């Protein structure tokens, strides 16, 4: 499967080692959404708990060899879905392709993810500033695919107190970061219902009321 067989996507380095690829997931939108539905049927979304006992704003699931989990024991990757005591669903080919090819275009030519964290945001849900630092190899990038409602992505610095840049992400956009920015703090502002038809171009009724984010990592 070649996501870019028809056209080369627009790619922009918006910050050092942070690349925005506009609308590229739309080139294989139907199969990605179909595969997403299949994964969630096997590993339903759930609101994980923080180590301090608070429910996270976004509902989550995983696919791949490893899944990111959070509970009172802390943040970590595990091969087992704690809700089912079964292996996480395998990563669909469409997920693997969009993540690998997006990373390749951003200059990360050997990226092969083994984990995909799925976040579902309802209107007003958000994600506070945090670092992705539970992975074994920080030389590997993070690849983030946006689906559904648009959202404002916050990309900060190496300190939580650093003022973050705001990046508007629409349905089908992919953000890739690594290198010197790999451990930068980042988050999502509260998701709003979209009144802008130009930013809400997908045909999937479910996604008109949610934002879904697929975050690919090399965790093991």
Backbone as ProteinMPNN parsed JSONL, in Angstrom:
{"seq_chain_A": "XXXXXXXXXXXXXXXXXXXXXXXXXXXXXXXXXXXXXXXXXXXXXXXXXXXXXXXXXXXXXXXXXXXXXXXXXXXXXXXXXXXXXXXXXXXXXXXXXXXXXXXXXXXXXXXXXXXXXXXXXXXXXXXXXXXXXXXXXXXXXXXXXXXXXXXXXXXXXXXXXXXXXXXXXXXXXXXXXXXXXXXXXXXXXXXXXXXXXXXXXXXXXXXXXXXXXXXXXXXX", "coords_chain_A": {"N_chain_A": [[0.842, -1.194, 0.0], [0.67, 2.116, -0.972], [0.534, 5.157, 0.292], [0.989, 7.571, -0.938], [0.818, 7.452, -3.685], [-0.603, 8.889, -5.514], [-0.157, 11.634, -5.174], [2.319, 13.861, -3.829], [2.426, 14.76, -0.47], [1.96, 17.998, 1.124], [4.542, 19.285, 3.097], [5.854, 20.684, 6.042], [8.339, 22.142, 8.02], [7.664, 23.156, 11.031], [8.758, 23.812, 13.446], [12.034, 23.314, 14.898], [12.891, 20.099, 13.9], [10.238, 19.33, 13.941], [7.559, 18.39, 12.141], [4.906, 19.153, 9.947], [2.496, 17.527, 8.136], [0.183, 18.1, 5.871], [-3.086, 16.92, 5.639], [-2.491, 14.31, 4.795], [-3.359, 11.807, 5.653], [-5.817, 11.585, 4.547], [-5.601, 10.42, 2.106], [-5.866, 7.746, 2.33], [-8.172, 7.423, 3.74], [-10.636, 5.959, 4.128], [-10.001, 3.22, 4.642], [-8.348, 3.505, 6.875], [-10.176, 4.509, 8.79], [-11.969, 2.393, 8.873], [-10.313, 0.356, 9.853], [-9.69, 1.496, 12.324], [-12.18, 1.395, 13.63], [-12.436, -1.376, 13.836], [-10.303, -2.035, 15.571], [-11.106, -0.712, 17.926], [-13.432, -2.083, 18.542], [-12.384, -4.471, 19.419], [-10.69, -3.735, 21.478], [-11.991, -1.829, 23.543], [-12.482, 1.742, 23.985], [-11.437, 3.536, 26.884], [-11.417, 5.444, 29.955], [-8.48, 6.003, 31.294], [-6.788, 5.915, 34.478], [-4.874, 8.328, 36.253], [-1.705, 8.135, 38.044], [-2.303, 9.438, 40.421], [-4.94, 8.991, 40.758], [-6.914, 10.25, 39.237], [-9.311, 10.455, 36.614], [-8.5, 10.366, 33.187], [-9.005, 12.925, 30.713], [-9.333, 12.354, 27.984], [-10.568, 9.487, 26.258], [-9.127, 6.227, 25.856], [-7.314, 3.761, 23.921], [-5.347, 1.047, 22.558], [-3.207, -0.337, 19.99], [-1.044, -2.808, 18.495], [2.222, -4.253, 19.263], [2.777, -3.409, 21.817], [1.076, -1.615, 24.402], [0.193, 1.573, 25.714], [-0.335, 2.264, 29.069], [-1.998, 3.509, 32.006], [-2.257, 3.808, 35.484], [-2.722, 3.53, 39.043], [-0.279, 2.451, 39.54], [1.447, 3.712, 37.884], [2.821, 5.13, 34.785], [3.279, 3.281, 31.805], [4.339, 0.814, 29.344], [2.675, -2.101, 28.133], [2.201, -5.5, 27.161], [-0.264, -6.568, 27.437], [-3.754, -5.941, 27.435], [-5.221, -4.413, 30.087], [-7.948, -4.425, 30.592], [-9.043, -6.658, 29.397], [-7.28, -8.721, 29.733], [-5.984, -9.774, 27.581], [-3.849, -9.917, 24.643], [-3.063, -6.795, 23.076], [-4.867, -5.595, 20.167], [-3.486, -6.398, 16.948], [-1.424, -4.181, 14.975], [-3.017, -2.481, 12.399], [-2.399, -2.722, 8.823], [-2.847, -0.33, 7.435], [-2.457, 1.615, 9.404], [0.241, 1.183, 10.022], [1.432, 1.873, 7.597], [0.776, 4.637, 7.166], [2.076, 5.788, 9.317], [4.816, 5.007, 9.053], [5.477, 6.033, 6.496], [4.949, 8.734, 6.791], [6.829, 9.411, 8.756], [9.121, 8.87, 7.286], [9.051, 10.85, 5.281], [9.507, 13.022, 6.879], [12.118, 12.725, 7.453], [12.915, 10.658, 9.082], [13.966, 7.758, 8.535], [13.963, 5.075, 9.239], [11.897, 4.322, 10.86], [9.842, 2.153, 12.617], [6.984, 1.529, 14.037], [5.926, 0.063, 17.154], [3.822, 0.419, 18.759], [0.637, 1.916, 19.063], [-1.077, 4.476, 20.36], [-4.373, 5.274, 20.965], [-6.349, 8.051, 21.179], [-9.396, 9.441, 22.157], [-11.231, 12.334, 21.909], [-13.896, 14.028, 23.25], [-16.035, 16.911, 22.757], [-14.727, 19.644, 24.502], [-12.903, 18.081, 25.884], [-9.436, 17.567, 26.764], [-5.794, 17.591, 26.751], [-3.252, 17.739, 28.995], [-0.054, 19.475, 29.209], [2.721, 17.437, 28.596], [5.418, 15.017, 28.53], [6.538, 12.561, 26.187], [7.995, 9.924, 27.362], [8.266, 7.304, 28.101], [9.277, 5.506, 26.381], [11.751, 3.265, 24.962], [13.777, 4.131, 23.243], [14.84, 7.187, 22.508], [15.746, 8.198, 20.155], [14.005, 7.611, 18.185], [11.186, 8.885, 16.387], [8.04, 10.565, 17.218], [4.881, 9.979, 15.847], [1.954, 11.512, 14.93], [-1.383, 11.242, 14.157], [-4.189, 13.033, 13.129], [-7.688, 12.905, 13.39], [-11.09, 13.655, 12.626], [-12.734, 16.176, 14.568], [-11.222, 19.443, 14.437], [-8.27, 20.529, 16.229], [-6.309, 22.376, 18.605], [-2.997, 22.02, 18.88], [-0.542, 22.015, 21.332], [2.784, 22.838, 21.469], [5.508, 22.756, 23.332], [8.535, 23.535, 25.135], [11.564, 22.106, 26.5], [11.091, 22.423, 29.125], [8.335, 22.413, 31.348], [7.353, 24.902, 31.888], [7.969, 26.458, 29.69], [6.797, 28.594, 27.122], [4.251, 27.435, 25.037], [4.047, 26.725, 21.485], [1.297, 27.171, 19.244], [-0.493, 24.963, 17.22], [-2.695, 24.424, 14.676], [-4.544, 21.601, 14.02], [-6.101, 19.695, 11.584], [-8.592, 17.4, 10.299], [-7.065, 14.527, 9.091], [-4.481, 15.528, 9.088], [-0.973, 15.099, 9.821], [1.424, 15.05, 12.348], [4.844, 15.063, 12.979], [7.488, 14.51, 15.177], [10.831, 14.684, 16.487], [14.336, 14.03, 17.082], [16.044, 16.901, 18.208], [13.781, 17.909, 19.368], [12.414, 15.859, 20.497], [11.764, 15.248, 23.206], [10.202, 17.342, 24.004], [7.686, 19.184, 25.798], [4.169, 18.753, 25.293], [0.707, 19.095, 24.281], [-2.944, 19.16, 24.172], [-5.311, 21.625, 23.537], [-8.601, 22.354, 24.941], [-10.999, 20.639, 23.061], [-13.112, 21.905, 20.533], [-16.438, 22.177, 19.215], [-16.685, 22.078, 15.74], [-17.236, 24.864, 13.717], [-16.426, 25.52, 11.293], [-16.581, 24.708, 8.099], [-14.542, 24.145, 6.335], [-12.621, 22.976, 7.886], [-13.747, 20.677, 8.685], [-14.076, 18.371, 7.016], [-14.481, 15.67, 6.688], [-16.475, 12.703, 6.05], [-17.473, 10.956, 7.887], [-19.93, 10.327, 10.219], [-19.606, 9.941, 13.016], [-17.156, 11.166, 13.611], [-17.729, 13.817, 13.436], [-18.357, 14.744, 15.895], [-16.266, 14.222, 17.547], [-12.754, 14.169, 18.279], [-10.19, 12.124, 17.137], [-7.075, 10.779, 17.86], [-4.217, 9.246, 16.632], [-1.375, 7.996, 17.906], [1.823, 7.15, 17.195], [4.519, 5.126, 18.25], [7.87, 3.942, 18.799], [8.208, 1.821, 21.095], [9.382, -0.323, 22.491]], "CA_chain_A": [[0.0, 0.0, 0.0], [1.437, 3.359, -1.043], [-0.394, 6.253, 0.566], [1.32, 8.774, -1.691], [0.978, 7.086, -5.08], [-1.276, 9.86, -6.381], [0.449, 12.959, -5.031], [3.2, 14.038, -2.686], [1.777, 15.698, 0.444], [2.669, 19.194, 1.565], [5.222, 19.065, 4.364], [6.437, 21.929, 6.526], [9.005, 22.086, 9.314], [7.099, 24.306, 11.732], [9.724, 24.058, 14.511], [13.15, 22.389, 14.666], [12.58, 18.667, 13.987], [8.79, 19.145, 14.083], [7.078, 18.456, 10.769], [3.461, 19.068, 9.722], [2.115, 17.006, 6.827], [-1.228, 18.45, 5.787], [-4.137, 16.132, 4.976], [-1.989, 13.116, 4.109], [-4.121, 10.616, 6.018], [-7.031, 11.534, 3.729], [-5.355, 9.64, 0.899], [-6.327, 6.383, 2.592], [-9.067, 7.681, 4.86], [-11.672, 4.952, 4.341], [-9.458, 2.011, 5.265], [-7.886, 3.869, 8.217], [-11.339, 4.591, 9.671], [-12.484, 1.036, 9.022], [-9.406, -0.353, 10.756], [-9.856, 2.09, 13.646], [-13.398, 0.819, 14.2], [-12.16, -2.775, 14.169], [-9.455, -2.066, 16.763], [-11.87, -0.285, 19.103], [-14.351, -3.166, 18.874], [-11.627, -5.511, 20.121], [-10.117, -3.131, 22.689], [-12.811, -0.618, 23.675], [-11.946, 2.937, 24.617], [-11.69, 3.655, 28.307], [-10.734, 6.569, 30.598], [-7.48, 5.491, 32.219], [-6.56, 6.697, 35.688], [-3.514, 8.785, 36.519], [-1.19, 7.569, 39.302], [-2.913, 10.123, 41.558], [-6.317, 8.547, 40.89], [-7.843, 11.055, 38.457], [-9.631, 9.932, 35.287], [-8.013, 11.207, 32.1], [-10.058, 13.588, 29.949], [-9.51, 11.622, 26.739], [-10.706, 8.032, 26.331], [-7.937, 5.673, 25.223], [-7.079, 2.352, 23.658], [-4.065, 0.818, 21.911], [-2.978, -1.502, 19.157], [0.379, -3.048, 18.289], [2.856, -5.197, 20.181], [2.743, -2.82, 23.148], [0.069, -0.593, 24.622], [0.487, 2.495, 26.813], [-1.357, 2.199, 30.11], [-1.801, 4.352, 33.179], [-3.076, 3.504, 36.649], [-2.057, 3.957, 40.273], [1.093, 1.942, 39.525], [2.253, 4.613, 37.071], [2.734, 5.102, 33.334], [4.156, 2.232, 31.285], [3.858, 0.008, 28.23], [2.417, -3.492, 28.493], [1.715, -6.303, 26.035], [-1.608, -7.021, 27.776], [-4.815, -4.987, 27.73], [-5.672, -4.733, 31.449], [-9.4, -4.601, 30.639], [-9.43, -7.973, 28.877], [-6.194, -9.667, 29.996], [-5.565, -10.329, 26.299], [-2.941, -9.071, 23.882], [-3.673, -5.712, 22.327], [-5.037, -5.921, 18.747], [-2.321, -6.122, 16.106], [-1.508, -2.898, 14.293], [-3.45, -2.642, 11.01], [-1.454, -2.31, 7.788], [-3.053, 1.078, 7.091], [-1.816, 2.393, 10.464], [1.681, 1.049, 9.859], [1.865, 2.588, 6.404], [0.713, 6.094, 7.319], [3.089, 6.216, 10.292], [6.148, 4.831, 8.497], [5.722, 6.918, 5.363], [5.004, 10.105, 7.309], [8.143, 9.557, 9.381], [10.127, 8.886, 6.214], [9.031, 12.171, 4.652], [10.054, 13.976, 7.842], [13.543, 12.476, 7.59], [13.168, 9.54, 9.984], [13.805, 6.765, 7.477], [13.944, 3.697, 9.74], [10.88, 4.228, 11.911], [8.885, 1.047, 12.564], [6.328, 1.604, 15.342], [5.396, -1.155, 17.761], [2.706, 0.824, 19.615], [-0.214, 3.034, 18.633], [-2.013, 4.932, 21.376], [-5.564, 5.899, 20.389], [-7.018, 8.985, 22.088], [-10.659, 9.994, 21.662], [-11.605, 13.551, 22.62], [-15.193, 14.651, 23.046], [-15.974, 18.369, 22.863], [-14.226, 20.156, 25.785], [-11.819, 17.255, 26.405], [-8.128, 18.153, 26.507], [-4.643, 16.832, 27.247], [-2.297, 18.678, 29.567], [1.325, 19.396, 28.739], [3.416, 16.254, 29.086], [6.466, 14.479, 27.678], [6.508, 11.132, 25.874], [9.317, 9.495, 27.816], [8.242, 5.922, 28.558], [9.81, 4.674, 25.308], [13.118, 2.804, 25.204], [14.749, 4.759, 22.341], [14.421, 8.546, 22.192], [16.167, 8.544, 18.795], [12.868, 7.364, 17.304], [10.241, 10.002, 16.465], [6.624, 10.369, 17.497], [4.042, 10.292, 14.685], [0.615, 11.758, 15.456], [-2.379, 11.394, 13.09], [-5.405, 13.672, 13.621], [-8.928, 12.558, 12.704], [-12.292, 14.239, 13.205], [-12.764, 17.606, 14.874], [-9.922, 20.112, 14.533], [-7.798, 20.793, 17.589], [-5.099, 23.186, 18.731], [-1.912, 21.269, 19.492], [0.426, 22.86, 22.022], [4.12, 22.25, 21.436], [6.342, 23.588, 24.17], [9.972, 23.299, 25.159], [12.028, 21.027, 27.36], [10.56, 22.694, 30.455], [6.885, 22.582, 31.338], [7.058, 26.338, 31.969], [8.226, 27.118, 28.408], [5.569, 28.97, 26.418], [4.081, 26.542, 23.886], [3.521, 27.161, 20.194], [-0.023, 26.624, 18.929], [-0.556, 24.418, 15.87], [-4.035, 23.942, 14.359], [-4.535, 20.325, 13.321], [-7.388, 19.345, 11.008], [-8.798, 16.003, 9.941], [-6.127, 14.016, 8.094], [-3.124, 16.058, 9.272], [-0.025, 14.28, 10.579], [2.53, 15.786, 12.952], [5.973, 14.189, 13.293], [8.576, 15.215, 15.854], [11.911, 13.845, 16.991], [15.589, 14.775, 17.161], [16.227, 17.818, 19.338], [12.476, 18.227, 19.956], [11.742, 14.597, 20.841], [11.272, 15.238, 24.58], [9.505, 18.583, 24.331], [6.333, 19.095, 26.34], [3.13, 18.994, 24.299], [-0.636, 18.799, 24.775], [-4.081, 19.537, 23.329], [-6.267, 22.528, 24.151], [-9.954, 21.791, 24.901], [-11.54, 20.494, 21.71], [-14.352, 22.639, 20.326], [-17.261, 21.78, 18.077], [-16.226, 22.857, 14.594], [-18.196, 25.646, 12.934], [-15.728, 25.852, 10.058], [-16.741, 23.571, 7.189], [-13.261, 23.848, 5.691], [-11.831, 22.168, 8.805], [-14.577, 19.544, 9.085], [-14.376, 17.894, 5.674], [-14.682, 14.233, 6.647], [-17.86, 12.282, 5.867], [-17.836, 10.021, 8.941], [-20.781, 11.043, 11.186], [-19.065, 9.849, 14.365], [-16.056, 12.098, 13.793], [-18.203, 15.198, 13.494], [-18.527, 15.112, 17.297], [-15.102, 13.77, 18.295], [-11.429, 14.13, 17.671], [-9.438, 10.91, 17.422], [-5.657, 10.942, 17.592], [-3.422, 8.023, 16.607], [0.008, 8.365, 18.207], [2.674, 5.991, 16.93], [5.81, 5.182, 18.932], [8.714, 2.771, 18.945], [8.218, 1.82, 22.555], [10.216, -1.375, 23.039]], "C_chain_A": [[0.879, 1.247, 0.0], [0.474, 4.519, -0.875], [-0.2, 7.425, -0.369], [1.498, 8.48, -3.178], [0.364, 8.114, -6.026], [-0.641, 11.239, -6.32], [1.342, 12.986, -3.798], [2.581, 15.071, -1.758], [2.633, 16.921, 0.736], [3.275, 18.936, 2.929], [5.96, 20.334, 4.759], [7.097, 21.694, 7.866], [8.584, 23.33, 10.093], [7.952, 24.729, 12.921], [10.892, 23.119, 14.259], [12.763, 20.932, 14.933], [11.114, 18.39, 14.287], [8.164, 19.41, 12.715], [5.567, 18.277, 10.711], [3.218, 18.623, 8.289], [0.61, 17.162, 6.701], [-2.021, 17.41, 4.999], [-3.683, 14.787, 4.435], [-2.773, 11.86, 4.465], [-5.408, 10.503, 5.205], [-6.85, 10.649, 2.505], [-5.733, 8.175, 1.082], [-7.329, 6.395, 3.742], [-10.011, 6.515, 5.15], [-11.14, 3.722, 5.063], [-8.929, 2.308, 6.66], [-9.056, 3.904, 9.198], [-11.959, 3.217, 9.897], [-11.623, 0.233, 9.999], [-9.501, 0.189, 12.183], [-11.083, 1.503, 14.344], [-13.163, -0.622, 14.644], [-11.328, -2.889, 15.44], [-10.27, -1.746, 18.009], [-12.904, -1.334, 19.499], [-13.646, -4.245, 19.7], [-11.03, -5.003, 21.434], [-10.818, -1.796, 22.926], [-12.084, 0.531, 24.367], [-12.327, 2.97, 26.083], [-10.937, 4.882, 28.848], [-9.767, 6.0, 31.628], [-7.294, 6.451, 33.391], [-5.1, 7.136, 35.756], [-3.01, 8.115, 37.799], [-1.796, 8.21, 40.548], [-4.401, 9.81, 41.697], [-7.347, 9.364, 40.141], [-8.08, 10.41, 37.093], [-9.128, 10.899, 34.223], [-9.177, 11.732, 31.264], [-10.359, 12.849, 28.658], [-9.704, 10.137, 27.028], [-9.623, 7.402, 25.467], [-8.077, 4.187, 24.923], [-5.73, 2.241, 22.957], [-4.167, -0.302, 20.892], [-1.477, -1.607, 18.9], [0.924, -4.029, 19.31], [2.804, -4.722, 21.625], [1.626, -1.785, 23.223], [0.444, 0.259, 25.82], [-0.659, 2.432, 27.806], [-0.967, 3.099, 31.273], [-2.766, 3.912, 34.267], [-2.302, 3.95, 37.889], [-0.625, 3.444, 40.371], [2.017, 2.823, 38.696], [1.982, 4.473, 35.587], [3.717, 4.065, 32.803], [3.555, 1.631, 30.012], [3.693, -1.432, 28.689], [1.894, -4.223, 27.258], [0.253, -6.682, 26.221], [-2.549, -5.844, 27.997], [-5.367, -5.314, 29.115], [-7.174, -4.933, 31.562], [-9.836, -6.004, 30.242], [-8.466, -9.08, 29.25], [-5.772, -10.415, 28.723], [-4.542, -9.4, 25.652], [-3.718, -7.938, 23.226], [-3.889, -6.154, 20.875], [-3.762, -5.599, 17.967], [-2.529, -4.805, 15.362], [-1.925, -3.111, 12.837], [-2.398, -2.135, 10.016], [-1.604, -0.828, 7.454], [-2.41, 1.994, 8.125], [-0.296, 2.38, 10.272], [2.179, 1.888, 8.682], [1.856, 4.099, 6.6], [1.78, 6.579, 8.287], [4.494, 6.121, 9.709], [6.442, 5.83, 7.381], [5.743, 8.376, 5.787], [6.365, 10.364, 7.956], [9.239, 9.654, 8.328], [10.196, 10.267, 5.561], [9.604, 13.24, 5.574], [11.533, 13.719, 8.125], [13.91, 11.35, 8.527], [12.924, 8.253, 9.195], [13.669, 5.34, 7.975], [12.909, 3.482, 10.834], [9.933, 3.059, 11.652], [8.194, 1.002, 13.93], [5.899, 0.231, 15.839], [4.231, -0.852, 18.701], [1.951, 1.974, 18.965], [-1.208, 3.314, 19.739], [-3.143, 5.679, 20.689], [-6.211, 6.765, 21.46], [-8.296, 9.493, 21.43], [-11.064, 11.178, 22.543], [-13.033, 13.934, 22.262], [-15.007, 16.174, 23.115], [-15.67, 18.739, 24.32], [-13.157, 19.272, 26.424], [-10.479, 17.85, 25.99], [-7.042, 17.197, 26.983], [-3.612, 17.835, 27.744], [-0.895, 18.488, 29.015], [2.046, 18.224, 29.403], [4.533, 15.9, 28.124], [6.176, 13.009, 27.383], [7.892, 10.577, 26.212], [9.316, 8.087, 28.407], [8.821, 4.959, 27.523], [11.281, 4.352, 25.564], [14.156, 3.589, 24.409], [14.249, 6.141, 21.93], [14.954, 9.026, 20.84], [15.043, 8.332, 17.785], [11.839, 8.484, 17.469], [8.887, 9.584, 17.027], [5.852, 10.782, 16.248], [2.598, 10.369, 15.16], [-0.349, 12.08, 14.309], [-3.665, 11.95, 13.693], [-6.597, 13.294, 12.75], [-10.096, 13.245, 13.401], [-12.181, 15.725, 13.451], [-11.358, 18.206, 14.895], [-9.553, 20.369, 15.992], [-6.555, 21.658, 17.527], [-4.085, 22.386, 19.539], [-0.932, 22.257, 20.101], [1.777, 22.167, 22.008], [5.063, 23.19, 22.163], [7.817, 23.26, 24.066], [10.319, 22.136, 26.073], [11.608, 21.221, 28.814], [9.062, 22.898, 30.37], [6.497, 24.065, 31.318], [7.312, 27.079, 30.66], [6.911, 27.41, 27.691], [5.403, 28.113, 25.174], [3.645, 27.282, 22.623], [2.181, 26.487, 19.962], [-0.055, 26.202, 17.461], [-1.97, 23.878, 15.646], [-3.931, 22.674, 13.524], [-5.951, 19.989, 12.872], [-7.432, 17.859, 10.681], [-7.832, 15.586, 8.831], [-4.715, 14.538, 8.22], [-2.278, 15.08, 10.09], [1.099, 15.183, 11.078], [3.599, 14.777, 13.352], [7.018, 15.02, 14.027], [9.58, 14.215, 16.421], [13.162, 14.682, 17.142], [15.66, 15.64, 18.395], [14.909, 18.183, 20.025], [11.749, 16.998, 20.499], [11.118, 14.617, 22.233], [10.587, 16.543, 24.989], [8.115, 18.309, 24.896], [5.319, 19.429, 25.245], [1.776, 18.605, 24.89], [-1.689, 19.252, 23.78], [-4.988, 20.472, 24.117], [-7.667, 21.908, 24.098], [-10.531, 21.802, 23.484], [-12.886, 21.196, 21.63], [-15.127, 22.04, 19.16], [-16.906, 22.674, 16.904], [-17.381, 23.554, 13.904], [-17.635, 26.001, 11.565], [-15.759, 24.646, 9.132], [-15.424, 23.181, 6.546], [-12.383, 22.967, 6.568], [-12.559, 20.884, 9.205], [-15.055, 18.814, 7.828], [-14.667, 16.401, 5.609], [-16.17, 13.898, 6.56], [-18.344, 11.355, 6.975], [-18.672, 10.738, 10.005], [-20.215, 11.046, 12.595], [-18.008, 10.919, 14.606], [-16.493, 13.553, 13.777], [-18.353, 15.677, 14.942], [-17.338, 14.715, 18.166], [-13.824, 14.107, 17.533], [-10.774, 12.818, 18.096], [-8.003, 11.124, 16.98], [-4.972, 9.58, 17.664], [-1.967, 8.419, 16.806], [0.891, 7.128, 18.138], [4.036, 6.19, 17.592], [6.571, 3.87, 18.697], [8.991, 2.662, 20.426], [9.216, 0.832, 23.149], [11.648, -1.31, 22.544]], "O_chain_A": [[1.732, 1.411, 0.872], [-0.305, 4.83, -1.775], [-1.131, 8.204, -0.578], [2.245, 9.179, -3.862], [0.752, 8.206, -7.191], [-0.598, 11.941, -7.33], [1.141, 12.228, -2.849], [2.238, 16.164, -2.21], [3.858, 16.89, 0.615], [2.601, 18.424, 3.823], [6.606, 20.978, 3.932], [6.488, 21.109, 8.762], [9.087, 24.425, 9.843], [7.879, 25.877, 13.358], [10.751, 22.191, 13.462], [12.361, 20.577, 16.041], [10.778, 17.335, 14.827], [8.234, 20.525, 12.199], [5.012, 17.374, 11.338], [3.676, 19.264, 7.344], [-0.152, 16.443, 7.347], [-1.686, 17.067, 3.866], [-4.425, 14.165, 3.674], [-2.844, 10.935, 3.657], [-6.028, 9.44, 5.176], [-7.83, 10.179, 1.927], [-5.9, 7.447, 0.104], [-7.336, 5.508, 4.596], [-10.167, 6.126, 6.307], [-11.771, 3.235, 6.001], [-9.039, 1.464, 7.549], [-8.947, 3.39, 10.312], [-12.423, 2.917, 10.997], [-12.141, -0.479, 10.859], [-9.404, -0.575, 13.143], [-11.021, 1.156, 15.523], [-13.636, -1.037, 15.702], [-11.604, -3.733, 16.292], [-10.146, -2.424, 19.028], [-13.221, -1.463, 20.681], [-14.254, -4.856, 20.579], [-10.884, -5.766, 22.389], [-10.295, -0.747, 22.551], [-11.207, 0.33, 25.207], [-13.393, 2.498, 26.476], [-9.939, 5.305, 28.265], [-10.18, 5.566, 32.704], [-7.605, 7.639, 33.3], [-4.202, 6.393, 35.36], [-3.811, 7.579, 38.564], [-1.806, 7.597, 41.615], [-5.057, 10.288, 42.622], [-8.544, 9.199, 40.374], [-7.149, 9.879, 36.487], [-9.309, 12.111, 34.343], [-10.204, 11.067, 31.125], [-11.522, 12.727, 28.274], [-9.079, 9.591, 27.936], [-9.236, 7.977, 24.449], [-8.837, 3.464, 25.567], [-5.043, 3.247, 22.782], [-5.094, -1.111, 20.926], [-0.735, -0.638, 19.061], [0.177, -4.571, 20.125], [2.789, -5.534, 22.55], [1.28, -1.158, 22.222], [0.949, -0.25, 26.821], [-1.824, 2.536, 27.423], [0.205, 3.405, 31.495], [-3.945, 3.674, 34.007], [-1.319, 4.682, 37.771], [0.158, 3.935, 41.184], [3.238, 2.698, 38.789], [1.043, 3.793, 35.174], [4.847, 3.97, 33.282], [2.409, 1.91, 29.658], [4.458, -1.926, 29.518], [1.224, -3.628, 26.414], [-0.405, -7.079, 25.26], [-2.192, -4.87, 28.66], [-5.931, -6.392, 29.305], [-7.64, -5.544, 32.524], [-10.875, -6.487, 30.692], [-8.791, -10.258, 29.102], [-5.271, -11.537, 28.785], [-4.387, -8.249, 26.058], [-4.884, -8.099, 22.865], [-3.154, -7.017, 20.393], [-3.05, -4.647, 18.288], [-3.66, -4.372, 15.146], [-1.257, -3.847, 12.11], [-1.613, -1.24, 10.328], [-0.611, -0.141, 7.216], [-1.872, 3.042, 7.767], [0.364, 3.417, 10.347], [3.223, 2.534, 8.768], [2.821, 4.774, 6.243], [2.334, 7.663, 8.104], [5.285, 7.053, 9.854], [7.529, 6.405, 7.327], [6.477, 9.176, 5.208], [6.978, 11.408, 7.732], [10.178, 10.438, 8.472], [11.285, 10.788, 5.318], [10.129, 14.25, 5.106], [12.137, 14.412, 8.943], [15.093, 11.099, 8.754], [11.813, 7.722, 9.189], [13.289, 4.463, 7.199], [13.035, 2.562, 11.642], [9.301, 2.984, 10.598], [8.769, 0.484, 14.888], [5.554, -0.649, 15.051], [3.71, -1.752, 19.361], [2.549, 2.885, 18.392], [-2.079, 2.494, 20.027], [-2.901, 6.609, 19.92], [-6.58, 6.271, 22.525], [-8.276, 9.926, 20.278], [-11.218, 11.044, 23.757], [-13.343, 14.143, 21.089], [-13.939, 16.656, 23.492], [-16.284, 18.209, 25.247], [-12.554, 19.677, 27.418], [-10.393, 18.554, 24.984], [-7.326, 16.138, 27.543], [-3.155, 18.687, 26.982], [-0.589, 17.454, 28.421], [1.982, 18.048, 30.62], [4.586, 16.431, 27.014], [5.633, 12.297, 28.228], [8.841, 10.74, 25.444], [10.242, 7.71, 29.125], [8.858, 3.749, 27.746], [11.968, 5.072, 26.289], [15.3, 3.708, 24.846], [13.344, 6.258, 21.104], [14.648, 10.143, 20.421], [15.12, 8.818, 16.657], [11.643, 8.98, 18.578], [8.632, 8.406, 17.276], [6.14, 11.822, 15.655], [2.075, 9.409, 15.725], [-0.162, 13.057, 13.584], [-4.179, 11.398, 14.666], [-6.524, 13.356, 11.522], [-10.093, 13.4, 14.622], [-11.604, 16.455, 12.645], [-10.409, 17.55, 15.324], [-10.416, 20.42, 16.868], [-5.839, 21.671, 16.526], [-4.286, 22.112, 20.722], [-0.539, 23.227, 19.453], [1.904, 21.037, 22.481], [5.378, 24.277, 21.678], [8.289, 22.771, 23.04], [9.476, 21.292, 26.379], [11.744, 20.315, 29.636], [8.571, 23.498, 29.413], [5.445, 24.432, 30.796], [6.903, 28.233, 30.531], [6.016, 26.566, 27.66], [6.304, 28.059, 24.338], [2.975, 28.314, 22.68], [1.949, 25.37, 20.425], [0.306, 26.975, 16.573], [-2.399, 22.968, 16.355], [-3.313, 22.666, 12.459], [-6.885, 19.995, 13.673], [-6.426, 17.157, 10.777], [-7.783, 16.208, 7.77], [-3.821, 14.047, 7.53], [-2.789, 14.34, 10.931], [1.653, 15.98, 10.321], [3.303, 13.763, 13.984], [7.395, 16.099, 13.57], [9.244, 13.086, 16.777], [13.083, 15.898, 17.311], [15.374, 15.182, 19.502], [14.916, 18.707, 21.139], [10.594, 17.092, 20.915], [10.041, 14.053, 22.423], [10.413, 16.813, 26.177], [7.456, 17.337, 24.526], [5.571, 20.272, 24.385], [1.709, 17.875, 25.879], [-1.363, 19.678, 22.672], [-5.391, 20.153, 25.235], [-7.902, 21.016, 23.282], [-10.547, 22.83, 22.807], [-13.703, 21.095, 22.545], [-14.545, 21.47, 18.237], [-16.832, 23.894, 17.051], [-18.38, 22.927, 13.55], [-18.28, 26.693, 10.777], [-15.042, 23.671, 9.355], [-15.207, 22.008, 6.241], [-11.496, 22.281, 6.062], [-12.031, 20.092, 9.985], [-16.254, 18.656, 7.597], [-15.069, 15.91, 4.554], [-17.02, 14.701, 6.945], [-19.523, 11.0, 6.999], [-18.176, 11.67, 10.638], [-20.329, 12.047, 13.302], [-17.964, 11.516, 15.681], [-15.691, 14.437, 14.08], [-18.463, 16.878, 15.189], [-17.392, 14.854, 19.388], [-13.827, 14.301, 16.318], [-10.803, 12.451, 19.271], [-7.743, 11.589, 15.87], [-5.13, 8.849, 18.642], [-1.39, 9.106, 15.964], [0.732, 6.185, 18.913], [4.63, 7.266, 17.514], [5.971, 2.828, 18.43], [9.889, 3.319, 20.954], [9.825, 1.105, 24.184], [12.472, -2.141, 22.926]]}, "name": "protein", "num_of_chains": 1, "seq": "XXXXXXXXXXXXXXXXXXXXXXXXXXXXXXXXXXXXXXXXXXXXXXXXXXXXXXXXXXXXXXXXXXXXXXXXXXXXXXXXXXXXXXXXXXXXXXXXXXXXXXXXXXXXXXXXXXXXXXXXXXXXXXXXXXXXXXXXXXXXXXXXXXXXXXXXXXXXXXXXXXXXXXXXXXXXXXXXXXXXXXXXXXXXXXXXXXXXXXXXXXXXXXXXXXXXXXXXXXXX"}
